[in-house]
């Protein structure tokens, strides 16, 4: 089993647990989310071909949409901090006054 299949199965298991914890049947969840019963079954089985739209709909119904924040977060730009520090250093170098040596 490759990594993508593993992740898909884990997501499916989490989805099933959340549905059961919410005391919902598959029929209730599919009706509230507006997706087909076969699609929901595929999701719970961890089939990786399910659309992101379906995942978002089901997550919203189960109150799990906050879990997507980490996936959708914009990573910090590693060069942004470097550029900021470099600009500060250049400003310091420009304002520094150097004494001249008298011979």
Order of alpha helices (4+ residues) and beta strands (2+ residues): alpha-alpha-alpha-alpha-alpha-alpha
